[in-house]
Amino acid sequence: MRTAEQNRRAQIAYDMAYFVPPDEAHSDIGWFRSEFEESPDLRAIFYFTRAAKMRGMKPDTDDLRQLRGHTGRLDSGAYYVVVEYPRFPAVDLLGDTGGPPNGLCSYVLAPYFSAVIDDRDEGEPRCFVLGQSPDARTTLRLVTPTMNTNLGPGCEPELETFLRLVRRHLTRRL
C-alpha cells in the first residue's frame, strides 16, 4: 500500500517523466543526449531535482540515490537515453476497493522508465514512458511536449525488457 508521502514523491517522478525529458529533447536533442552521455546519473538527478522545484518541493535523498541514467544505441543505430525512476508501490485502482488507498485523495501512476530515442532519420525525438497502470500493471506511453498517448500494455519494469518493448514499437512505425 502506498502512503501519502510516497504518493507525493511519486508526483515528482511523474512530472519529470512526462514533462522534462520530452520538452528538453524536443528543444535540442543533441544537447540533451550529450549531457546524459557525459554523466547519466547526475543528469537524471539534475532533472529530478528540477521537477521537484517546479512543485516547490525538495526531493527525497533516497529517491535521488535510486535514480539512474542509461545511454546507448539500439540495433537500428538510434541513440537512446533512459531514466530509471525510484520505485513506488503500485495500487490496483480497478480492484475491489474502487478508488485510491485510504488517506489518498488522488493517486499518481508513477513511472518506472523514460526513454528518449534520437534517430535523426525519423525527424523529431520520440519519448516513451513505462508507467504504472490503474490495474497495478504497466502501460507504455508515447509523450511529446503537447501529447500523451497510451500505446497499450507495458512490460515488466526491467531495463532490458523495457528496451525490447521500445524497439518493437519503433519497428512497427517503419
C-alpha positions as CSV (number, residue, x, y, z in Angstrom):
1,M,0.0,0.0,0.0
2,R,1.3,3.4,-0.9
3,T,1.4,6.2,1.7
4,A,0.5,9.8,1.1
5,E,4.2,10.7,1.4
6,Q,5.2,8.1,-1.2
7,N,2.5,9.5,-3.5
8,R,3.9,13.0,-3.1
9,R,7.3,11.8,-4.0
10,A,5.8,9.8,-7.0
11,Q,4.4,13.0,-8.2
12,I,7.9,14.4,-8.7
13,A,8.9,11.3,-10.8
14,Y,5.7,11.7,-12.8
15,D,6.3,15.4,-13.5
16,M,9.9,14.6,-14.6
17,A,8.9,11.7,-16.9
18,Y,6.0,13.4,-18.6
19,F,7.2,16.9,-18.9
20,V,11.0,17.4,-18.5
21,P,12.6,14.9,-21.0
22,P,10.0,15.5,-23.7
23,D,10.5,19.3,-23.5
24,E,14.3,19.2,-23.3
25,A,14.7,16.6,-26.0
26,H,12.4,18.3,-28.5
27,S,14.1,21.6,-27.7
28,D,17.6,20.4,-28.5
29,I,18.1,16.6,-28.8
30,G,21.9,16.9,-29.5
31,W,22.5,18.9,-26.3
32,F,20.1,16.7,-24.3
33,R,21.9,13.5,-25.4
34,S,25.4,14.9,-24.9
35,E,24.5,15.9,-21.3
36,F,23.4,12.4,-20.5
37,E,26.3,10.7,-22.2
38,E,28.7,12.8,-20.1
39,S,27.2,11.9,-16.8
40,P,23.9,9.9,-17.0
41,D,23.2,9.5,-13.2
42,L,24.0,13.2,-12.4
43,R,21.8,14.4,-15.3
44,A,18.9,12.3,-14.1
45,I,19.4,13.7,-10.6
46,F,19.5,17.3,-12.0
47,Y,16.2,16.9,-13.9
48,F,14.5,15.1,-10.9
49,T,15.6,18.0,-8.6
50,R,14.3,20.5,-11.2
51,A,10.9,18.7,-11.3
52,A,10.7,18.8,-7.5
53,K,11.5,22.6,-7.5
54,M,8.7,23.2,-10.1
55,R,6.3,21.9,-7.4
56,G,8.0,23.8,-4.6
57,M,9.3,20.6,-3.1
58,K,12.6,19.1,-2.1
59,P,13.5,15.7,-3.5
60,D,13.9,12.8,-1.1
61,T,17.5,11.7,-0.7
62,D,16.7,8.0,-1.1
63,D,14.8,8.8,-4.3
64,L,17.9,10.6,-5.7
65,R,20.0,7.6,-4.8
66,Q,17.7,5.3,-6.8
67,L,17.7,7.4,-10.0
68,R,19.8,6.0,-12.8
69,G,20.6,7.3,-16.3
70,H,21.4,5.0,-19.1
71,T,22.7,5.7,-22.6
72,G,23.4,3.5,-25.6
73,R,22.4,2.6,-29.1
74,L,19.6,0.4,-30.4
75,D,20.1,-2.2,-33.1
76,S,18.8,0.3,-35.6
77,G,21.6,2.7,-34.8
78,A,19.4,5.1,-33.0
79,Y,20.7,6.6,-29.7
80,Y,18.7,6.3,-26.5
81,V,18.7,8.0,-23.1
82,V,16.8,6.1,-20.4
83,V,16.0,7.4,-17.0
84,E,15.2,4.8,-14.3
85,Y,13.0,6.2,-11.6
86,P,12.7,5.3,-7.9
87,R,10.1,2.5,-7.3
88,F,6.9,3.3,-5.6
89,P,4.3,0.7,-4.7
90,A,1.6,0.2,-7.3
91,V,-2.0,0.1,-6.3
92,D,-4.9,-1.7,-8.1
93,L,-7.4,1.1,-8.5
94,L,-9.7,-1.2,-10.5
95,G,-9.9,-3.9,-7.8
96,D,-12.3,-4.4,-5.0
97,T,-11.6,-1.0,-3.3
98,G,-12.8,1.0,-6.3
99,G,-10.6,4.0,-5.5
100,P,-7.4,5.3,-4.1
101,P,-6.0,3.8,-0.9
102,N,-7.2,5.2,2.4
103,G,-5.7,8.6,3.1
104,L,-5.1,9.5,-0.6
105,C,-7.4,11.8,-2.3
106,S,-5.7,11.2,-5.6
107,Y,-3.2,8.6,-6.9
108,V,-0.2,9.1,-9.1
109,L,0.6,6.5,-11.7
110,A,4.3,6.6,-11.2
111,P,6.8,6.0,-14.0
112,Y,9.4,3.2,-14.0
113,F,11.4,4.4,-17.0
114,S,11.6,7.2,-19.6
115,A,13.3,6.6,-22.9
116,V,14.2,9.4,-25.4
117,I,15.1,8.0,-28.8
118,D,17.3,10.1,-31.0
119,D,17.0,8.8,-34.6
120,R,17.7,11.8,-36.8
121,D,16.4,9.9,-39.9
122,E,13.0,9.8,-38.3
123,G,12.9,13.5,-37.6
124,E,12.0,14.6,-34.1
125,P,13.0,12.5,-31.0
126,R,10.5,10.0,-29.6
127,C,9.9,9.8,-25.9
128,F,8.4,6.7,-24.3
129,V,7.4,6.2,-20.6
130,L,6.7,2.9,-18.9
131,G,4.5,3.7,-16.0
132,Q,2.1,2.1,-13.6
133,S,-1.4,1.4,-14.9
134,P,-4.7,1.6,-12.9
135,D,-4.7,-2.2,-12.6
136,A,-1.3,-2.2,-10.8
137,R,0.4,-3.4,-14.0
138,T,2.3,-1.3,-16.5
139,T,1.5,0.8,-19.6
140,L,3.6,2.2,-22.4
141,R,3.1,5.8,-23.4
142,L,4.4,8.0,-26.2
143,V,4.9,11.5,-24.9
144,T,5.6,14.8,-26.7
145,P,5.5,18.3,-25.3
146,T,1.9,18.5,-26.5
147,M,0.6,14.9,-26.4
148,N,0.5,11.9,-24.2
149,T,-0.7,8.7,-26.0
150,N,-1.3,5.3,-24.4
151,L,0.3,2.6,-26.6
152,G,-1.2,-0.2,-24.6
153,P,0.1,-2.7,-22.0
154,G,3.6,-2.4,-20.9
155,C,6.1,-5.0,-19.7
156,E,7.9,-5.9,-16.5
157,P,9.7,-2.9,-15.2
158,E,13.2,-4.1,-16.0
159,L,15.6,-2.1,-18.2
160,E,16.3,-4.7,-20.9
161,T,12.6,-5.7,-21.1
162,F,11.6,-2.1,-21.5
163,L,14.2,-1.5,-24.3
164,R,12.9,-4.6,-26.1
165,L,9.4,-3.2,-25.9
166,V,10.5,0.2,-27.2
167,R,12.4,-1.5,-30.1
168,R,9.2,-3.3,-31.1
169,H,7.2,-0.1,-31.1
170,L,9.8,1.7,-33.2
171,T,9.9,-1.1,-35.8
172,R,6.1,-1.1,-36.1
173,R,6.3,2.5,-37.3
174,L,8.5,1.5,-40.3
